[in-house]
Structures are given as structure tokens and as C-alpha cells.
């Protein structure tokens, strides 16, 4: 049989393309092995990664647009929703094995065992492409249930520490984001202050479990009780558990010195006033990017996020998520990983994560010049400069992050956040995963060496390419409005100077200078510049 010449040519070109892809990937930080403490969630089990790859291969080519054609779509999506719903308190006697015990039974808005079954029966879910889509759909459903139209003043109320996805949702859906300030010392929001921002324009209140910047869990039960007692029942209460949803329910129970329970209040679907919750499987579900779940209480809210039309000459269009055509591969991989792990496997991986977290907290706490920011039990750690020691002994977290990166450990710089009641400190963020347990000693060695390198150094300054702009802003010669009015090509030229000055050190270059610029600039101007910065990288 004569080979198809097109197939031969495609195979040859394909091998060259794969070789180029391998070379490109070799320049990236490793996605496994635990040396990148943000963005990736490594179980440390090659076997699990291989299962996910095999599952994706089996699902290759399936279009998730129409489950009436590809019945596997409905089965796989339904299986994922059932599993996550059980873990998050949406079904009794399943998932994480939650029971209503101790102080939780008396928590405001808490659904005790007696009526948990009824509440769980009203919880429905959609599988999405990631946390941002899940959060956006929760906001869309809230707008629709409230009867609001885009641009008519509807608001999303949330702590300023909530994920930026909700600001993005407000921007895209014609809503207004109302950020409630947090205690600058702890990063915690007051339930009373959050509720005080709720009014007749509010369509959704959002709490985090946990907030990404520091790992603090917002007071969901208290907010739920306040909404229940004083506000329109149509106002949604969404819990963003995109990061915490599959790790916090399995986190080992800690006990106080007096032997009592850890005192944690419920934050999931056990709180009956919670109307929706999101959880990512590509985080602590250890599945490949990107699969997330949005769970909603009641069919009305669940289906309010869907789009359907027959008002065109083609096939009837029904989309439960933002995408139309979508691959089944990510969901198939996530479903397979869930099935393979089971609750016992999930609990063991979380236990490894918890042990690593405890060890890192203990070690980082001993580094002179750094301090660990307030947090709740969970896999997130944020560090800032210790302002209780003399200036000459302090460690700036962004300089420290860059120094860690030069030694092969990537941590994430976070800029200070301005508030009227006092700024949140510059910090650096670490996301801990099961594989981290193998590297605790290496990470702490790097952390100490990096701190020794930068201890006492002056705070970083913005890139020289931004110098003239910042000086003009400081002098009043240039206003933020002037900068926002600049043509995009002029902004591009400005950030191109920053890119050309960024060292190519194999670790992605330092971020301290860019963070310094963000901290100096008004938020809207900073957003314009970082957009241009990343666009220039991509171009």
C-alpha cells in the first residue's frame, strides 16, 4: 500500500514541531518536583499524572457542546459534580465524611444533620474551565436572579482580598465591584463591615475560603446569618473555594491546648444561606488545567447562568458555561484522578501538604527580618518584612523572592495594597503541595541564604524606564488621567524599556522593581501598565 504523501509530510513536520516544543518547554520552570511554589499543584505522584494523561487521550476529540450526542460528557460531568458536592456538604454521609458536631451545630446559618439532606438535594453543578469561569458564572446567575440588567447599578460586595476574578466579572457583566477594606494587620474582614456595604443594589456577596493573598478564611457563617436576618433573600452569597474546596475539608483536625475543637466555623454548603460555591479540580484535586466546578443551591440559580437560544437558523444552542465547543479531555482527566484517589488518597495527599506547611512555617518563623502574615489552617503562607526589627535587619519580601528565584525556588511576589485604614504589606506568597514535603529542607536552606543576601538592603525602586513618568506624577506635571489617555503604542514603548532591562537569569527575571512600580502608581494606571507589560511579552 502506497503511503499517503500528505501523512508522510505531516509526520516529518510534526516531529520537528515536537522537537521545538521540547526545547521551548526546557526553558520553563519545572511543573513537577515542587520548586515552583505558585501556579502548579503537584501531587508528587507520577502515576497520577500518567493516569490523567491516559484519560485525556481516551477523551480526545469529544466535543462537550452537546451531551445528547456524546453521552460520556453528561456522565463524566455528573460524576465530578456529585463528588465535589459531597465533599462540600451538599450531600449527607458522603465525600469528606463531614458531620455536624461541636460548636459548628450552633453556628449561625448552619444546616445541621437533620435538614442537610433536604438542602443537599437542591444543589446542582456545572463543570467549567477554571476558577475564573466558575466565579463569573456565579456573578452572572446572581445578576439574573436579582432581576438586574447590565449597567443598571447592580453591585458585587466582597473583601478587597477576594480574587481578582470578581473584579473581572463585574467589568464584563456590567456590575460594580464594592471592595470592603480589611484589617491591615491581619488581612481579615469584619462580617459587620461587609454586611454594612450590602444594600438594595447588591446582587452578590462573596467570601473566600481561603483568600489567596494570605490564606485567611472569611467569616462565611456570620455573613450568612446577617444576610438571612436583614436582607433580600435574592441576594446571593458565593464562597470562592476555588483553592480551598478540595483541601480544607481534608485538612487534619488541629486541637487547642485545652483539648477542645479547633473552633473553625463552617464555610461550605452546610451553611444553608450559601447560594453557590466554586472549587477547582486543577488545584488540590491534582488534575491537569483546567477543570473547576460551580455548585448552586436551587435550579433557578443554577440555570440562571446558562445561555440558550433558538433564535437563529442553526441548531438549538444551550451552553451551561461561557464556552460553546469545549474539549472533554480536562474533565475526563479530573474525573479519573478523583476516582483513582478516592477520599483516602485525597486525605493522605492533604496530610503531606499539611506536614510540609507546618515545617515551613516553623522554619520561616526563625529567619530574622521576615514575618509570617496572619493565616488560617491551610496550604498558603505569606511572608512580609518584620517591622519589629531595625531597618538594617529587615528582609524585603520582594528582594527575598528574587533571591530565592536565583537559587531555583520560585515564590510569588505580591505588591502592597493601599487602603484608607492602612495598607496591606508587600509580601511574598507560597502555595504548598504534597510534593513540597520532599523539599522542605532545600526550601528552608534557600530561604535562609536568600534572606542573608538581601537583609538590610533598601526597598526596591521602580525600573528606570518608569522614572520619568513617576517623577512627573509626583510633581503634578502629569496626572493619572493623562497616563490613561496615552495611546497604546506609547504605553507599549514605555514597558518595552522595562522588558529590555529585565535580566535573563533563567528564573524569569526579577519582579521586585516591577512590584515597586505597581506600589507607586495609582491602581488604574498600574493595571494599564501591567497589561501592556504582559502583552509585550506575548507579542
Beta strands, then each sheet from edge to edge (+ up, - down):
strand 1: 123-128
strand 2: 155-159
strand 3: 176-180
strand 4: 202-208
strand 5: 236-240
strand 6: 276-280
strand 7: 292-297
strand 8: 307-309
strand 9: 317-319
strand 10: 370-372
strand 11: 380-385
strand 12: 412-414
strand 13: 427-431
sheet 1: 1+ 7- 6+ 5+ 4+ 2+ 3+
sheet 2: 8+ 9-
sheet 3: 10+ 11- 13+ 12-
end
